Amino acid sequence: MSSTTLRITEIFYSLQGESLTVGLPTLFVRLTGCPLRCQYCDSEYAFHGGERFSLEELLSKIESYKPQNICVTGGEPLAQVGCIELLDCLVTRKYSVSLETSGAISVEKVPTAVTKVMDLKTPGSGEVGRNLWMNLARLTRNDQVKFVICNREDYEWAKFKLDELELVDKVGAVLFSPSFGQVEPRDLAEWIIQDNLPVRFQMQLHKYLWGDVPGH
């Protein structure tokens, strides 16, 4: 029996609102805590508190939903040491697993079967200095890189990084997402089209369905 415990903010079943699995029914496991303070963060309620689960209790709770797809998110889930053991267990149980991570903590120990959806923090986020660039060497075609665009300057920065880091050749998809309430989705879509960028435009589907409400 594992001695691992994790602090969990919430577990809920919804539609995936982002990434290449957008629209798929997904079980979200939101771990508590994050060392970053991005100015656009929509999950500040996950910075503190939460409920402590043993690994066995958490796996039993997850199993009760009978999910096919699981997204481990936060906060920053990798800030908890037990996250890796949780991911290993989920992969062993044959779930389809994704991990949403800020890119500020090493992904070296994340199981290769887990799809890493990793942010590269833009200047507009306020946390561009926290990007752990060595993480890029750990990404594969199973993974995705996301830029949250806060303004035109962020877009130009992300466009430069797209080319400089040869991201299209490294990962399965590069995602450009407008920061909710800061960039008009149509504006970002038009910039991408005008520059013929090989990226995937995405909006946060859940916010258009349910608004900016936790648990969706």
ABEGO torsion letter per residue (X at the ends): XBABBBBBABBBBBBBABEAABGBBBBBBBBBEBABBBAABAAAAAABEEBBBBAAAAAAAAAAAGBABBBBBOEBAAABAAAAAAAAAAAAAGBBBBBBBAGABBAAABBAABBBBBBBBBAAAGAAAABBAAAAAABBAABBBBBBBABAAAAAAAAAAAAAAGAAAABABBBBBBBBGABBAAAAAAAAAAAGBBBBBBBBAAAAAAEBBBGX
